[in-house]
Structures are given as C-alpha cells and as structure tokens.
C-alpha cells in the first residue's frame, strides 16, 4: 500500500512528498477487521499571531484536545461494536489510529517524536475514518484512491466527484448544501449587500464559489470577496482586514477554516470595527475559542447538529496515570493537561497521582457540544454496517470474505443515539444543519444558541426553519416601496439601484418591483401608486350643484308656463287671448311645458332609455313649440293680408289648417327621430379618453347625422319663423304679436347658434349642462317674449284688453 503523508504538505498549496518509512499507529488494537483512523493530533499552535510570521522557535503541541477526543471516540465506538450482539456477531474489530501531522500554520513541523509523522504501516486496514480536512485528501491523495475512506469533517464539494474519488464517503454534508443553505438564509433575512471572505484553500475556494453562485441566483450582491491563508504575508491579512473595515456591507460571510478565522479576528481586533453581522461556515461557527471575540456577537451560521453519545464521557474520563503511561500519546496528553511529568523529565514537576481528570475543563473532557464527534461515531458505524452486510447472513459471519469499498453504497441504518445515515450516489449524506446564533448569556458571556435547522430532505421552501432572530439591515440600496420601481445604477451591481416613481397611470403593488404595471382602462392609480382604484364615474347627477340650479330653473319655467296657462284660461274670452288663435297659444304653452320638463331627462345617470328619450323628446317638443309659433306668425301675416279688398286668404288658413300645419311640421320631426332610433340610437357610453383620472358617463349620439338632422330641422323652422315674423313686425296694430315673435326667435337662434361651439368644446358633464342651458334659455325666451306682454295687459292693464284698443293703429303710452 503506497500512502502519501500529509506531513509533507507545504504552504498553501499543501504539496506532498512520499514517505518511505512506515508510520506506527499512535493508538491501536488488532482484530479480524481493522478500521483506520486519521486525525490531526499534532500541529503548531500559538496564541501570538506574530509567531506565524516570525517563527523564531518551533514547538510541537497538541492541536487542541478536540482531535484527541475524536481519536479516543473511535476507540470507544470499536469497543461498543465489539460488545454488540446484533452487529458483526463473532467478529472482532480492531483499530489503527494515525496522526496525520496536520499543522495549523503550514510551516514544516519539527516533532519531538519523529515516528509520529510517517506513513501508515502496511497493515490490513479495511477502511479509514478521516481525514479531518479536505485539502490533504484533494492534494495529497491520502489514503490511496482505492482504499475506502469515510471522512467526518472534509466538506469540499470537489470530493463528491466519484471519478476522482471513487472510494470516498463522508458523514458530514458537502459544502454544496451548506453554500445553498447560507445563500437561502441570507436571502431570507433580506441581506442583499454582503461581503465575503474565505480561506485560500480547497475548503474555502470551492465552498465560496458554490455560495457565490447560489447567492447570484438568489439576487444577492457581493461587495467584495477576499481570500486569505495563514501562511501568506502579513500585509495580505492587513489588506483583507482593511477591506472589511472600509466596506459599506454590514453582513460578512466567512467561509474560513478555524485557524484562518482566528488570525483574521485578532487582526480586526487591533482597530475599532463597525458592527458586523457575521455569517459563519460550520468550520468555525461552533468553535468555542472564538466566543472571546465580542465583535462576533450575533453571529449566525449552520453547524453540525449537537448530539449525545451515551457512555462516551465515562470512557474519556476513565483515565489514570498508570493507564496513560501505556500510550505515548496519552502520556503526552496527561503531562500537557496537568503541567507535570510522568517520566521524570528534568526541570518539570513530577505528577504525584493527585491529578483528577474530572476536574479538567478542556475540549477533551467537554462532551456538551458533540458535533464532529458524532460524525466520527456515524462514520465508524457506517464501515461496520458495510462489513456486516458483506460477510454476514442471518446466522453467521464469514471473516474470510473480502470486504470491498462498494459495500458502503447500500448502507442504511440508525445509530444507537437515534441518527439515520444513508449515502447518495456521490457518497454524501442528507444535509442536516443546526442554525447557531451567538447570544449573550445572563453573565455577559457569549454562548452558542440553537435557533433553527436546515434539512435538505424536506420539500423546497420547508428546509429552513428558525425562531425569531433580531438581525441588522445590510443593503446597498433601501428597498423600493410600492409605487416605485428599481432602476439599476450604471456601472454598479444589480443590488445598487435608485427607486424611480411609476409613470402616470402605472402602479407597483409590491416592494422592489422591477417594472410598473399599467392599470386597466377603467382604473387609475391611487395617490401612492401602489394599487389600481376604480376611476370615479362623472355625469350630471341630481345632487350636483349645477344640476340642482338647472333643475330649479326648469321647475320655475314649468311654474311660469302653468301660471300663464291659468291666466289665459281664466281670460280665454278676452280679446287679447282670442286675438291670435287662442288654440295655438294653449298648444304653444303646453309644448313649452314639455320643453322645460324635457330638460330634466338630461340630469341623472345615463341609461339606454334616458339617452334615447332626452334627445328625441327635446327634438319633438321643440319642433312642436316652433311649429306653433310659426303658425301664429303665419296667422298674423294672413290676417293683415285678409283686410285688403277682394282678398279671401283667411278661408285657406283657418283653425283646421293651422292645426294641420302644426301636425305636419311635428310629424316630420317624429319621422326623423324614429329613423334615428331605428338605425343608430343614442346609448350610454363610458368616455375614457377625455380625462385620465375619471370616466365620463355620457350618451353617445349613435348617429351624429340623426342628431344634427333633428337640430337642423329645429333650426330651419326657427329661421323660417324668424324671417316671417321679421316681415310682419311693422304691420299696423296696437298689439302686433309679430314683433314679439321676432324677438323670441332672435333669442332662440342666438342661443342655438352659440350652443354649437359650446357643446362641442365643453368637457364631460358640462356638455350636458350646456344643452340643458340652451333648452331653458330658448324656452324662457319664448315664454317671456310672447306671453309676458299679454299677461301684463291682462293682469295690470285690463282697460287695454278691448277689441277697440287692439284695433287702434296708434299705440298708447302703455305700449
């Protein structure tokens, strides 16, 4: 078996060289099948950040007792499996645990015990648990590509490539899942403007690349993305720290190894730092060492779920000086933990046996945060279950059967502490994370508080669940409220934009709209342009002030007409009433009443019947009215011509002929109106073009020809009547009605001539008001000019209401 030792990995590239001396395991036990363990037990560690750049001394120390706990946990699990009657009955598992000699700062280590950093011996190791990080596996190919390896903490997405790593499996989720989960969380909290920093390793580069891709899909903008590795020049670390300090992004995603994160935080602590919301990867978000940095208060990230392994704490604490002396590694741990020597080294205080491991408080004895340890637990059990599936049937296990790595694909089991494990086609487990938030305890110290979880096996949209967390705002531009749209600032990321108000007639009804929407034709935007409201419908309603005024005048006109009718009826036998065909006078007064009343049909909400009624009623009543006036005018002319010798014209224009003429003239208008209603009648119409903000409900003429034909016929009669009355104005009589008809027709024509341009140019309801005004004005002109003088004589000058006076050729002062 040829194995590259990671002890040869150099600098950030972590290159490899082949070691030819076999490495002895630091902890071992023989068995029918041997499971190897590879853990980073030793490395350079120092609390002085300057040591990494000015390494004047080189001292080998434990990486932190956490890695030792992982190694001893593997021991515990092997013993637990061997004591099981259900798993591998009659088979004894052994273990060979190796120190991978990983180093925190990338410098060439100088070891006290050089045998600790050589390649594993060529023992019959069935499978390996480890390596702890991704880079030694990717760059150093350790173990060999053909040997089964189940890693507990190598997360690089690149290791899912089965063509390159056919025998690699892991119990920790791929960073592909973590990157997607982080991007979704950032999007959920509304952070669209963030910074990013990563380790310049396979772990950081692959993980951040996956996150940036997921963030782009979620619409998140990244102000900067910096890389740093702990062996790079100090100026690189200072530059990264300054970028963070000057950034406008208040949220920073840190895809860093714990050792790189420690150096970065120590550098940032040298100068005041604006409040930042840290988003951490699983490599450091649950690292207890960082709880001393209050600048990370509120940090949030996904960690591996915390678990409990029954019996592990008792196994770890079952250690005495005598038992420690049996293993160089445990001896080193005991002497380091209690600062004494078990072997009587010069200059070091001897251990006197009073040391109690239960009094220690360090990562080795702390089993309250069993996260990675549980992944070691699952990795070991996965190998054991795969061996069981390969060599055991329902009764016996055959240790002579050869175990192959491909047996692991079919593994599906639940551990004793309740965790299920399966592998997908890439050798990855289901991604389950615990959402960790750094919160202050009552004593003022920071602590890890679980606030949610992420489970990739859940349906999309339900993977992420959390309790309420207070989070800051980090955006390049504030959200655009409803009523505006986003306009990207030229030359800047898409998250940097201006909020532009929607154009007239458009709305946006949600935050951060990319485009504004046009309201439907019958709707108009609200004041804030965040919703479409029905346009107000405008027409000349009964409660409108203008309509009330016009209605009052219409009623006054009707009242005046009724009063005149009453006066005329009471004095119907008087000469002034009989002088000019009282029958036409009463018919004229009746038609004037209808004219005043027909103006009311123009008020109110237009409907099909009201639109047809208002124009036809107006046309017919006015023609009836003008026909009566025309008849009276002709009577005046014929009456004076009848006084000439030998002229017998009046017999051809008596009352029957007058009634017939009125009927014929009116019937013509009726025919025009019937044709109009038959061909293209008026109808209610919503005018959406006149005003943008409101709807004008009006009566469409249907056929403009029909309307102007009705109006033209009225005008024709009015002009004819005016010409005849004008010709008869100087006929001798003390009460010549023709001149009053002339005045009335003059007013009538003037009103309707001015009506045409006013009607065409008036907007909305004022069009209807103009038409009503024209009807009322012309009606008042007729009743006042024709009937007011007669009523005055009847009521106030009764002495003039005689036939003798009316036949007098010289007008009196009363006239």
C-alpha positions in Angstrom: 0.0 0.0 0.0 1.5 3.3 -1.1 0.4 6.3 1.0 1.4 10.0 0.8 1.9 11.5 4.2 0.4 14.9 4.8 3.4 15.8 6.9 5.0 16.7 3.6 2.3 19.2 2.6 3.8 22.6 2.2 2.4 26.1 2.5 -1.0 27.0 1.0 -0.7 24.6 -1.9 -0.1 21.7 0.5 2.1 19.8 -1.8 3.0 16.2 -1.0 6.1 14.0 -0.8 6.3 10.3 -0.4 7.4 9.0 2.9 9.2 5.6 2.7 9.3 4.9 6.4 6.2 3.1 7.7 4.3 5.0 10.4 3.3 3.2 13.5 -0.2 3.9 14.8 -0.4 6.1 17.9 -3.4 4.1 19.2 -4.1 0.5 18.0 -5.8 -2.8 18.7 -5.8 -5.8 16.4 -8.9 -7.5 15.2 -10.5 -9.6 12.4 -11.1 -6.4 10.5 -9.1 -3.2 11.2 -10.6 0.3 10.9 -8.0 3.0 10.4 -8.4 6.5 11.9 -6.6 9.6 10.6 -6.8 12.6 12.9 -4.7 15.8 13.1 -3.4 15.2 16.5 -0.3 17.4 16.4 0.3 20.9 14.9 1.9 24.2 15.6 -0.3 26.2 18.0 0.4 29.7 19.4 -1.6 32.5 20.8 0.8 35.0 19.4 -0.2 36.0 15.9 3.3 37.3 15.2 4.7 33.8 15.6 3.3 32.7 12.3 5.4 35.4 10.6 8.4 35.5 12.9 8.8 31.8 13.9 12.0 32.0 15.9 11.0 28.9 17.9 9.3 25.7 16.9 7.5 23.7 19.5 5.2 20.8 18.8 2.0 20.9 20.9 -1.4 19.2 20.7 -3.7 20.7 18.2 -6.4 21.1 20.8 -7.7 18.2 22.8 -10.7 18.0 20.5 -8.8 15.9 17.9 -7.6 13.6 20.7 -11.3 13.2 21.7 -12.1 12.2 18.1 -9.4 9.5 18.2 -10.5 8.2 21.6 -14.1 8.3 20.4 -13.1 5.9 17.6 -11.7 3.6 20.3 -14.9 3.8 22.3 -17.1 3.0 19.2 -15.0 0.0 18.3 -15.4 -1.4 21.8 -19.1 -0.7 21.7 -19.5 -2.5 18.3 -17.4 -5.5 19.6 -19.8 -5.7 22.6 -22.8 -5.7 20.4 -24.7 -9.0 19.7 -26.6 -7.6 16.7 -23.7 -6.1 14.6 -20.9 -8.3 13.4 -21.6 -11.2 15.9 -18.4 -13.3 16.5 -16.3 -10.7 14.7 -13.7 -8.5 16.4 -13.0 -5.1 15.0 -9.6 -3.5 15.6 -8.3 0.0 15.1 -5.2 1.7 13.9 -5.3 5.4 14.7 -2.7 7.6 13.0 -1.6 11.2 13.4 -1.9 13.0 10.1 0.6 15.6 11.3 -1.6 18.4 10.1 -0.2 21.8 11.0 -2.2 24.9 11.7 0.2 27.4 10.1 1.7 25.4 7.2 5.3 25.5 8.3 7.5 22.4 8.3 7.0 20.8 11.7 9.8 19.7 14.0 8.5 16.9 16.0 9.6 15.6 19.4 8.8 12.1 18.2 9.5 11.7 14.5 7.8 8.4 14.3 4.6 10.1 14.7 4.7 11.6 11.2 5.5 8.7 8.9 3.2 6.9 6.6 0.8 4.3 8.0 2.2 0.8 8.2 1.1 -1.7 5.6 -1.4 -3.3 7.9 -4.6 -4.9 6.7 -6.7 -1.8 7.2 -10.2 -2.4 5.8 -11.2 1.3 5.8 -10.2 4.7 7.2 -12.2 7.2 9.2 -10.8 10.6 8.3 -9.1 12.8 7.1 -10.2 15.8 9.1 -9.9 18.4 6.3 -10.4 18.5 2.6 -7.0 19.7 1.3 -4.9 16.7 2.3 -7.4 14.4 0.6 -7.6 16.5 -2.6 -3.9 17.4 -2.8 -2.1 14.6 -1.1 -4.4 11.7 -2.1 -4.3 10.3 1.4 -5.1 7.4 1.7 -4.8 5.9 -1.7 -7.7 6.3 -4.2 -8.6 2.6 -4.0 -9.0 2.5 -0.2 -12.3 3.2 1.5 -12.3 6.4 3.4 -15.2 7.8 5.4 -14.4 11.4 6.4 -16.1 13.0 9.4 -15.2 16.6 8.5 -13.9 17.0 5.0 -16.6 19.1 3.3 -15.2 20.2 0.0 -17.8 19.8 -2.8 -15.0 18.6 -5.1 -14.8 15.3 -3.1 -18.3 14.3 -4.4 -16.7 13.6 -7.8 -16.7 9.8 -7.9 -14.5 9.7 -11.0 -11.6 11.3 -9.0 -12.5 9.9 -5.6 -14.3 6.6 -6.2 -13.8 5.2 -2.6 -14.5 8.4 -0.7 -17.6 8.8 1.5 -18.4 11.2 4.3 -20.8 11.7 7.2 -20.6 15.5 7.1 -22.6 17.2 4.3 -21.0 18.6 1.2 -20.3 22.4 1.2 -22.6 22.5 -1.8 -25.5 22.1 0.6 -24.0 24.5 3.1 -23.5 27.1 0.4 -27.1 26.8 -0.8 -28.4 26.9 2.8 -26.3 30.0 3.6 -27.5 31.8 0.4 -31.1 31.0 1.2 -30.7 32.2 4.8 -29.1 35.5 3.6 -31.9 36.0 1.2 -34.5 35.2 3.9 -33.2 37.9 6.2 -33.2 40.4 3.4 -29.4 40.9 3.2 -28.8 41.8 -0.4 -25.4 43.6 0.1 -22.8 41.5 1.7 -19.0 41.0 1.9 -17.3 37.6 1.6 -14.0 36.2 2.9 -12.7 32.7 2.6 -9.7 30.5 3.3 -7.4 30.3 0.3 -7.7 26.5 0.3 -9.8 23.9 -1.4 -12.3 24.2 1.5 -12.6 28.0 1.2 -12.3 28.3 -2.6 -14.8 25.6 -3.5 -17.2 26.5 -0.7 -17.2 30.2 -1.6 -17.6 29.5 -5.3 -20.7 27.4 -4.6 -22.0 30.2 -2.2 -21.4 33.0 -4.7 -23.2 31.0 -7.4 -26.2 30.3 -5.1 -26.2 34.0 -4.0 -26.3 35.2 -7.5 -29.3 33.0 -8.2 -31.0 34.5 -5.1 -30.4 38.0 -6.2 -27.7 38.8 -3.6 -24.9 41.2 -4.4 -21.4 40.8 -3.1 -19.4 44.0 -2.5 -16.1 42.2 -2.1 -14.8 38.6 -2.0 -11.4 38.2 -0.3 -9.2 35.1 0.2 -6.6 34.6 2.9 -4.4 31.7 4.1 -2.5 31.8 7.3 0.9 31.3 5.8 0.6 34.3 3.4 2.4 37.5 4.1 1.1 39.7 6.9 0.3 42.5 4.5 -2.2 40.3 2.9 -4.0 39.8 6.2 -3.9 43.5 6.9 -5.3 44.3 3.4 -8.2 41.9 4.0 -8.9 43.5 7.4 -8.9 47.0 5.9 -11.3 46.0 3.1 -13.7 44.7 5.8 -13.3 47.9 7.8 -14.0 50.2 4.8 -16.9 48.2 3.4 -20.4 49.5 3.4 -21.8 46.0 3.7 -22.8 45.2 7.2 -23.0 41.4 6.7 -19.9 39.3 6.0 -20.0 35.7 5.0 -16.8 33.9 6.3 -16.1 30.6 4.7 -12.9 30.1 6.7 -11.1 27.4 8.5 -11.0 28.0 12.2 -7.2 28.7 12.2 -7.6 31.3 9.4 -10.6 32.8 11.2 -8.6 33.2 14.4 -5.9 35.2 12.7 -8.4 37.4 11.0 -10.3 38.2 14.2 -7.2 39.0 16.0 -6.1 41.4 13.3 -9.6 43.0 13.2 -9.5 43.5 17.0 -6.4 45.8 16.7 -8.6 48.7 15.5 -12.2 49.6 16.1 -14.6 47.8 13.8 -18.1 48.9 12.8 -20.8 46.5 13.9 -20.9 43.5 11.6 -23.2 40.6 11.2 -21.0 37.5 10.8 -22.3 34.6 8.8 -20.2 31.6 9.6 -19.5 28.3 8.0 -19.5 25.1 10.1 -15.7 25.1 10.4 -15.8 27.9 13.0 -19.3 28.8 13.9 -19.3 26.4 16.8 -15.6 26.8 17.8 -15.6 27.7 21.5 -12.3 29.6 21.2 -13.9 32.4 19.3 -16.5 33.2 22.0 -14.0 35.6 23.5 -14.4 37.9 20.5 -17.4 40.1 21.4 -17.2 41.6 17.9 -18.8 38.3 16.7 -21.9 38.8 18.9 -25.0 37.9 16.9 -23.0 35.7 14.5 -25.2 33.2 12.8 -24.4 30.1 10.8 -25.0 26.4 10.2 -23.3 23.9 12.4 -23.4 20.2 12.6 -26.2 19.1 14.9 -25.3 18.7 18.5 -25.8 15.2 19.9 -25.3 12.9 22.8 -23.3 9.7 22.7 -24.2 7.5 25.7 -21.2 6.3 27.6 -18.6 8.4 25.8 -17.9 10.8 28.6 -17.3 8.0 31.1 -14.9 6.3 28.6 -12.9 9.6 28.2 -12.7 10.2 31.9 -11.7 6.6 32.7 -8.0 7.5 32.5 -5.4 7.3 35.3 -1.6 7.9 35.4 -1.0 4.2 35.1 -3.2 3.8 32.1 -1.8 7.0 30.5 1.8 5.6 30.8 0.8 2.7 28.5 0.4 5.0 25.5 2.9 7.8 24.5 0.0 9.8 23.2 -2.0 9.6 26.4 1.2 10.3 28.4 1.7 13.4 26.4 -1.9 14.4 27.0 -1.6 13.8 30.8 1.6 15.8 31.1 0.2 18.7 29.0 -3.1 18.8 30.8 -1.7 18.8 34.3 1.7 20.5 33.6 3.7 17.7 35.2 5.8 14.7 34.0 5.1 11.1 34.4 8.6 10.1 33.2 10.7 12.2 35.5 11.9 14.7 32.9 14.4 17.3 34.1 13.0 20.7 35.0 9.4 19.6 35.1 7.4 18.8 38.3 6.6 15.2 38.7 3.0 14.1 38.7 2.2 12.9 42.2 -1.0 10.9 41.5 -3.4 13.5 42.9 -4.4 14.7 39.5 -8.1 14.2 38.7 -9.1 14.2 35.1 -12.7 15.0 36.1 -11.6 18.4 37.3 -10.3 19.4 33.9 -12.2 21.7 31.7 -11.0 21.5 28.1 -12.2 20.2 24.7 -11.2 16.7 25.6 -13.5 16.4 28.6 -16.2 18.7 27.3 -18.9 16.5 25.8 -21.7 19.1 25.8 -21.1 20.0 22.1 -20.6 16.6 20.4 -21.0 17.7 16.8 -17.9 16.4 14.9 -17.6 13.6 17.4 -21.0 12.3 16.4 -19.9 12.3 12.8 -16.9 10.1 13.8 -19.4 7.9 15.5 -21.6 7.6 12.4 -18.6 7.1 10.1 -17.3 4.2 12.2 -20.7 2.6 12.4 -21.2 3.0 8.6 -18.0 1.0 8.0 -19.1 -1.7 10.5 -22.5 -2.0 8.9 -20.9 -2.3 5.4 -18.6 -5.1 6.7 -21.7 -6.7 8.3 -23.6 -6.6 5.0 -20.7 -8.1 3.1 -19.7 -11.0 5.4 -22.8 -11.8 7.5 -26.0 -13.6 6.7 -28.9 -14.1 9.1 -27.0 -16.6 11.3 -23.2 -16.5 10.8 -20.4 -14.1 9.7 -17.6 -15.3 7.5 -14.4 -13.4 8.2 -12.8 -14.9 5.1 -15.0 -12.9 2.8 -13.1 -9.9 1.4 -14.7 -6.6 2.1 -14.8 -4.0 -0.7 -15.5 -0.3 -0.5 -18.5 -0.5 -2.8 -20.4 -2.3 0.0 -20.9 1.1 1.6 -23.3 2.3 -1.0 -26.1 0.1 0.4 -25.7 1.3 4.0 -28.9 2.5 5.6 -29.1 2.3 9.4 -30.0 4.2 12.5 -27.3 4.7 15.2 -27.9 3.9 18.9 -28.3 7.6 19.6 -31.1 7.9 17.0 -29.4 9.3 13.9 -30.2 7.7 10.5 -27.4 7.5 7.8 -27.6 6.8 4.1 -25.3 7.8 1.3 -26.4 9.2 -2.1 -24.6 8.3 -5.4 -21.9 10.7 -4.6 -21.2 9.3 -1.2 -22.7 12.2 0.6 -25.3 12.1 3.4 -28.5 14.0 3.7 -27.6 17.6 4.7 -28.9 18.4 8.1 -27.6 21.5 9.9 -28.3 23.3 13.1 -28.7 27.0 12.9 -26.5 28.6 15.5 -26.7 32.1 16.9 -24.1 33.7 19.2 -26.0 35.3 22.1 -25.0 36.8 25.4 -25.9 34.9 28.5 -27.0 36.5 31.7 -23.4 36.6 33.0 -22.4 38.6 29.9 -20.5 35.8 28.1 -21.2 34.7 24.6 -22.7 31.3 24.0 -24.0 29.1 21.1 -27.8 29.1 21.0 -29.5 26.8 18.5 -32.3 28.8 16.8 -33.4 26.6 13.9 -32.3 23.9 11.5 -31.9 23.2 7.8 -32.9 19.8 6.4 -32.3 19.2 2.7 -34.6 16.2 2.7 -37.6 18.5 3.3 -39.6 19.8 0.3 -38.3 23.0 -1.2 -39.4 26.0 0.9 -39.6 23.9 4.1 -35.9 23.1 4.5 -35.2 26.2 6.6 -36.9 26.7 10.0 -35.9 29.1 12.7 -37.2 31.1 15.6 -37.4 34.8 15.6 -33.9 36.4 15.5 -33.1 40.1 15.6 -30.8 40.9 12.6 -29.4 44.1 11.2 -30.0 45.5 7.8 -27.4 45.2 5.1 -28.4 46.5 1.7 -26.6 48.6 -1.0 -29.9 50.5 -1.6 -33.0 50.6 0.6 -36.0 48.6 -0.7 -38.1 50.4 -3.2 -41.6 50.8 -1.7 -44.8 50.1 -3.6 -45.4 52.8 -6.1 -41.8 52.8 -7.4 -39.6 50.6 -9.4 -35.9 49.7 -9.3 -33.6 51.4 -11.7 -30.1 49.9 -11.6 -27.3 52.4 -11.1 -24.9 52.4 -14.1 -21.7 50.5 -13.5 -22.7 49.1 -10.1 -24.1 45.7 -9.1 -27.8 45.0 -9.5 -28.4 45.4 -5.8 -27.4 49.1 -6.1 -30.3 50.9 -7.6 -32.5 54.0 -7.5 -36.2 54.0 -6.7 -38.0 55.7 -9.6 -41.7 56.6 -9.2 -44.0 54.8 -11.5 -45.1 56.8 -14.6 -48.6 58.3 -14.8 -51.2 55.6 -15.0 -48.9 52.9 -13.7 -48.5 51.1 -10.3 -46.3 48.7 -8.5 -48.0 46.8 -5.7 -45.1 45.1 -4.1 -41.7 46.0 -2.7 -38.7 46.1 -5.0 -40.7 45.9 -8.2 -38.6 45.7 -11.4 -41.3 47.2 -13.6 -44.5 49.1 -13.1 -47.8 47.8 -14.4 -50.5 49.7 -16.3 -53.9 49.9 -14.7 -56.8 48.6 -16.6 -58.7 51.2 -18.7 -61.4 51.8 -16.0 -58.9 52.0 -13.2 -56.5 54.7 -12.0 -53.5 54.5 -9.6 -54.0 55.5 -6.0 -52.2 58.6 -4.6 -49.2 56.4 -3.6 -49.4 54.5 -7.0 -49.5 51.2 -5.1 -52.9 50.0 -6.2 -55.4 50.5 -9.0 -58.7 52.1 -7.9 -61.8 52.3 -9.9 -62.0 55.6 -11.7 -64.7 57.9 -10.4 -67.6 58.0 -12.9 -68.7 61.5 -13.7 -72.1 62.6 -15.0 -74.6 65.3 -14.2 -76.2 63.7 -11.2 -79.2 65.0 -9.2 -77.1 66.0 -6.3 -74.6 68.0 -8.3 -74.8 71.8 -7.6 -75.0 72.6 -11.3 -77.8 70.1 -11.8 -79.7 71.5 -8.9 -79.5 75.0 -10.3 -80.7 73.9 -13.7 -83.5 71.8 -12.2 -84.6 74.8 -10.2 -84.8 76.9 -13.3 -86.6 74.1 -15.1 -89.2 74.0 -12.4 -89.5 77.8 -12.4 -90.1 77.6 -16.2 -92.8 75.0 -15.7 -94.4 77.0 -13.0 -94.4 80.1 -15.1 -95.9 78.3 -18.0 -98.7 76.8 -15.8 -99.3 80.3 -14.4 -99.7 81.7 -18.0 -102.0 78.8 -18.9 -104.1 79.6 -15.8 -104.3 83.3 -16.7 -105.1 82.6 -20.3 -107.7 80.0 -19.4 -109.4 82.4 -17.0 -109.4 85.2 -19.6 -109.9 83.0 -22.6 -112.8 85.1 -23.8 -110.9 88.3 -23.6 -109.8 90.0 -26.9 -106.1 89.7 -26.3 -106.3 85.9 -25.9 -108.6 85.5 -28.8 -106.8 88.0 -31.0 -104.3 85.5 -32.2 -105.7 82.0 -32.2 -106.1 81.0 -28.5 -105.9 77.3 -29.6 -102.3 77.7 -30.8 -101.5 79.7 -27.7 -102.6 76.9 -25.4 -100.8 74.4 -27.6 -97.7 76.5 -27.5 -97.9 76.8 -23.7 -98.3 73.0 -23.5 -95.2 72.5 -25.7 -93.2 75.0 -23.6 -94.1 73.0 -20.5 -92.8 69.9 -22.2 -89.6 71.8 -23.2 -89.0 72.8 -19.6 -89.6 69.2 -18.5 -87.6 67.5 -21.1 -84.5 69.3 -19.8 -84.8 67.1 -16.7 -84.2 64.0 -18.8 -80.6 65.2 -19.3 -80.0 65.0 -15.5 -79.1 61.7 -13.8 -77.1 58.6 -14.7 -77.4 57.9 -18.4 -79.2 54.7 -19.4 -80.4 53.3 -22.6 -84.0 54.7 -22.3 -82.9 58.1 -20.9 -80.3 58.5 -23.8 -83.0 57.8 -26.4 -85.6 59.9 -24.6 -83.7 63.0 -23.9 -82.7 63.8 -27.5 -86.0 62.7 -29.2 -88.2 64.4 -26.6 -86.1 67.5 -26.9 -86.4 67.4 -30.7 -90.1 66.7 -30.9 -91.2 69.2 -28.2 -89.1 72.0 -29.6 -90.5 71.4 -33.1 -94.0 71.4 -31.7 -93.2 74.6 -30.0 -91.7 76.3 -33.0 -94.5 74.9 -35.2 -97.0 76.7 -33.0 -95.0 79.9 -33.1 -94.7 79.5 -36.9 -98.5 79.0 -37.1 -99.1 82.2 -35.1 -96.7 84.1 -37.3 -98.4 83.0 -40.5 -101.8 83.9 -38.9 -100.6 87.4 -38.3 -99.4 87.8 -41.9 -102.6 86.3 -43.3 -104.8 88.4 -41.1 -103.4 91.7 -42.4 -103.5 90.4 -46.0 -107.1 89.5 -45.5 -108.0 93.2 -44.8 -107.2 94.0 -48.4 -110.2 94.3 -50.7 -111.1 91.1 -52.6 -108.6 89.0 -50.5 -110.1 85.9 -49.1 -106.9 84.2 -48.0 -108.0 83.5 -44.4 -110.5 80.9 -45.5 -107.5 78.9 -46.6 -105.7 79.3 -43.3 -108.3 78.9 -40.6 -108.0 76.9 -37.4 -108.2 73.5 -39.1 -105.4 74.4 -41.5 -103.3 75.8 -38.6 -103.7 72.5 -36.6 -102.8 70.5 -39.7 -99.7 72.6 -40.3 -98.5 72.1 -36.7 -99.2 68.4 -37.0 -97.3 68.1 -40.3 -94.3 70.0 -39.2 -94.1 68.0 -36.0 -94.7 64.7 -37.8 -91.6 65.3 -40.0 -89.5 65.6 -36.8 -91.1 62.4 -35.4 -90.2 60.6 -38.6 -86.6 61.9 -38.3 -86.4 60.7 -34.7 -87.9 57.3 -35.5 -85.3 56.7 -38.3 -82.5 57.9 -35.9 -83.6 55.4 -33.2 -84.1 52.7 -35.7 -80.7 53.0 -37.4 -78.3 54.0 -34.7 -79.9 55.2 -31.4 -78.1 57.0 -28.7 -76.6 54.8 -25.9 -74.8 55.2 -22.6 -71.0 55.4 -23.2 -68.0 55.5 -20.9 -65.6 58.1 -22.2 -62.2 57.0 -21.1 -60.2 59.4 -23.3 -61.4 62.8 -22.2 -59.8 62.5 -18.7 -57.1 60.1 -17.5 -58.3 60.1 -13.9 -62.0 59.7 -14.3 -64.7 58.2 -16.5 -67.2 60.5 -18.2 -70.5 58.6 -18.5 -72.4 60.2 -21.3 -74.9 59.5 -24.0 -73.2 58.7 -27.3 -75.2 60.1 -30.1 -75.1 56.8 -32.0 -75.6 58.5 -35.3 -74.3 62.1 -35.5 -76.3 62.5 -38.7 -79.5 61.8 -36.8 -78.7 64.3 -34.0 -77.7 67.1 -36.4 -80.7 66.3 -38.6 -83.0 66.9 -35.6 -81.2 70.0 -34.6 -81.1 71.2 -38.2 -84.8 70.8 -38.6 -85.4 72.8 -35.5 -83.1 75.5 -36.8 -84.8 75.5 -40.1 -88.2 76.1 -38.6 -86.8 78.7 -36.2 -85.1 80.7 -39.1 -88.3 80.5 -41.2 -90.4 81.7 -38.3 -87.9 84.5 -37.6 -88.0 85.7 -41.3 -91.8 85.7 -41.4 -92.0 87.4 -38.0 -89.5 90.0 -39.1 -91.5 90.7 -42.3 -94.7 91.2 -40.2 -93.1 93.3 -37.4 -94.3 96.7 -38.9 -97.8 95.7 -39.7 -100.3 98.3 -38.2 -101.8 97.1 -35.0 -101.7 98.3 -31.4 -100.7 94.8 -30.4 -98.8 93.3 -33.2 -97.6 89.9 -32.0 -95.2 89.5 -34.8 -92.6 91.8 -33.3 -92.6 89.8 -30.1 -92.2 86.6 -32.0 -89.3 88.3 -33.8 -87.6 89.0 -30.5 -88.3 85.5 -29.3 -86.9 83.9 -32.4 -83.9 86.2 -32.3 -83.1 84.9 -28.8 -83.8 81.4 -29.9 -81.5 81.5 -32.8 -78.8 83.3 -30.9 -78.9 80.7 -28.2 -78.7 77.7 -30.5 -76.0 79.3 -32.7 -73.8 79.8 -29.7 -74.8 76.3 -28.4 -73.0 74.5 -31.2 -69.4 75.6 -30.4 -70.1 75.5 -26.7 -71.5 72.0 -27.0 -68.5 70.7 -29.0 -65.9 72.2 -26.7 -67.4 71.6 -23.3 -65.9 68.7 -21.4 -67.7 65.9 -19.5 -70.9 66.8 -17.7 -70.6 70.4 -18.8 -71.6 69.2 -22.3 -75.0 68.1 -20.9 -75.2 71.3 -18.8 -74.7 73.4 -22.0 -77.5 71.5 -23.7 -79.9 72.0 -20.8 -79.0 75.7 -20.6 -79.8 76.1 -24.3 -83.2 74.4 -23.9 -84.0 76.5 -20.8 -82.7 79.8 -22.3 -84.7 79.4 -25.6 -87.8 78.3 -23.7 -87.6 81.2 -21.3 -87.1 83.5 -24.4 -90.2 82.2 -26.0 -92.5 82.4 -22.9 -91.2 85.8 -21.9 -91.2 87.5 -25.3 -94.5 86.1 -26.5 -96.6 85.8 -23.3 -95.2 88.2 -20.8 -96.7 91.4 -22.6 -100.1 89.7 -22.9 -100.1 88.7 -19.2 -99.1 92.2 -18.2 -102.1 93.7 -20.0 -104.5 91.1 -18.8 -103.4 91.5 -15.1 -102.2 95.1 -14.8 -103.9 96.9 -17.8 -107.3 95.4 -18.2 -108.6 98.6 -19.8 -106.4 97.9 -22.8 -107.8 94.4 -23.1 -110.5 95.5 -25.6 -111.1 94.9 -29.2 -111.3 98.7 -29.9 -107.9 99.3 -28.3 -106.3 96.3 -30.1 -107.6 97.6 -33.5 -106.2 101.1 -32.8 -103.5 102.0 -35.2 -101.7 104.4 -32.9 -100.1 102.7 -29.9 -100.6 104.3 -26.5 -98.1 105.1 -23.8 -98.9 101.8 -22.2 -97.3 100.0 -25.1 
